[in-house]
Each structure stands twice: as structure tokens, then as C-alpha cells.
Amino acid sequence: MCARILTRTLMIATLLVACFSLTASCAHNWQARTDAGRAIGGPDFVTARDGRLELDGRRYRFVGVNVYSLASFPPDSCKYYCGIAHTDQGVRDIMREVGEMGGNAIRIDAYQSFTEGGKDFSRLDFVIAEAKKRGIRLILTLENQWHDCTKGGYKFADWYRSDYRRPYGGYRLSFVDYVRLVVSRYRDESAILMWQVMNEAESQSRIGIADPYALLAFAEEMAALIKGIDVRHLLSFGTTGIERPGSGGIYYSMLAHVGGVDVVEAHDYGDDRQALPDDIRRAHEVARLAGKPFFVGEVGISSPPLSREERAKLVMDKLEAGWDADFDGILIWSYRAGDGTNRDFDANDPLAASVRRFTSTHLAP
């Protein structure tokens, strides 16, 4: 979640066209190799082909929620938690409630903080096992651009240039070593829908100068690392959309074309009453031109100031518009996570009933 701050210009539009021609062949070559690898993974893994998601040879689309805090250790464990720490039964209840809404995907944080610096995967193991029982797929986000729920604070360009290669913020592992560890551990786990390298990645110096090439080099290195370990799972890099420092405009397209990045993402905030905001429409067009699936990783509306009933209607308008535009997935922010910005909802909220009606129509077999 963040404000959009860059101005669209004709120069960016011109460069965008050039980017497609320069990067498409590289992305295509990697895609051919990873598609071949995924065939080995068996029918239970979601794959990407011809710009769409597939499962067992059929079109796959997802609707779900963000529960960023779901892998927090339980409240009586004296271990790390962020947002709402759920008991074992609390995790099961969330999985059941999402399933009752017809949801088939949940996006969660899987940072080093949630695994005791890579020493304790018991909570993440438990969450994955419970999701698998319910037929819910998980998007595991491996680090945050922001300080929330992680260490090291906001990630400036120097982190993307080199600091991710060494321990940071008090963590015992570098980001590279942590990614290698977690991806190796779960590379055969079909309940994972995709890896996501970052939440809302952007890149600027400490004095506010955009540094897109630090971010691009980082994305290329992390994609190569993850795909070198795991060819079965999809990979999302993780950006808010096309108007952020170092990840906006032409650079959003270049990130979408990085070899090994299978799926393109954007976040929908600020245009509550516009069912399909212009920046989301343009982000989807970038994904389409890159030949990759597209999903809205976060769509959130606060209540208050809006009533819960009005929020439910506006979110449903966005779901309908995204579905009509052929998005591959949409995830609502956020479900019983302790968001702190009035965007949380639960099973008693009118939004839950609206989601249930939507999925019964659009996701029913």
C-alpha cells in the first residue's frame, strides 16, 4: 500500500514500446525452459502458459485474501508475531472461513522474522499443511520493501545493489541465503501457488533519487537463484504497479520481462470508486504485452469512513471489473490480520457475503 507519486509522460510511453522489443526474446527463452521443467512437477502445480494460469491443463483463476500475519507464531509461544497472532485453531478457522467464502488463495508474509531467521519453520509448515487440507493455494512473500513485520527498515537502493547479500537488520542470514533455504525446503510443495520475492519493491537512494537498475539487477539475480532451485513453482517479483520510484513506467515493463518472472502484479489503492483504475488497466496491459498472467495482489478499501455495506459493493465492483478484463487473480486486503488501517474484514462483514456470492458464480466448477 502506498501513494502513487510519479507523473506519466510521453517519453515513458515511447520507451515502453522499445522495452517490449528488446526484452521479449529473453523472457521467451527462459519461459520455454521453465515450462519444460514444470511438466516434471506433476498435475498439482499451477503453471503459466500463453499468458494464463493453468492447473491440470485447464484455466486456473484465483480469488482470495491477504492474511499477512498468518505465519506468526501462536500468542503463547513467546516467539515472533506481527499483527494478529493466531492459535492453531485460529489458523484452521481462517482457512475454513476463506474456503466457505469460496476463496482459493491466500497471500502471506514468509520473511525471516516468521521463521526465527531460518531456524524454525514449524509455523510455516503448519500453515502450509492446513492450506493443503482445504485446497487453498498460498503466495509466499519473502521480504518487505517496508519496515513492517521484518528487520532492516525501508529498503533503499544500496540494499538492492549489495546489502541483500549479507545479513541485515539483525537477521542471521543474508536474503540470498534465506531465499535459498526456504525455496529448497518447499520446492516440492504443491500448496504453494507461487513465490513472491518482495512486497511492493521500489528502489531509490537515501536522498530520493530513483535507481531502477539496482532493482533490475536484483530481480534478475533472484529469479535465476530461485529458478535454479525450483522449476515447479511460479515466480512473482512483487511490485505495486507502474508509478513507483525505480519500478514505474518503462521499468515496470522491464521488471515484467525479466526472465524467470512468470506472473505480473499490481496493487489497487486510492481509487475506491473506480472499478478498474487507469494504473491497474495499464499494468494489465504491460502483462499482456509481456505474455504473462496478471493479478491484483492487494485491493483494499477502508471502513470507516465508508460503511461496511458500501465497501462491500465497491470491492465487488472491482472484482467484477477485473474478472471481465480477464485478470488471473484478485486478493482482498485483508482478512483478520490486524491491518490497523480499517481495511480488515471477517466472516461477519458484508464483504464476506459478497465474496461468497461472487465466487459461487465465477469459481464454481
Secondary structure by P-SEA (a helix, b strand, c coil): cccccccccaaaaaaaaaaaaacaaaaaaaaaaaaaaaaaccccbbbbcccbbbcccccccbbbbbcccccccccccccccccccccaaaaaaaaaaaaaacccbbbbbbccccccccccaaaaaaaaaaaaaacbbbbcccccccccccccccccccccccccccccccccccaaaaaaaaaaaccccccccbbbcccbbbbbcccccccaaaaaaaaaaaaaaaaaccccbbbbccccccccccccaaaaaaaaaccccccccccccccccccccaaaaaaaaaaaaacbbbbccbbbbbcccccaaaaaaaaaaaaaaaaaaccccccccccccccccccccccccaaaaaaaaaaaccccc
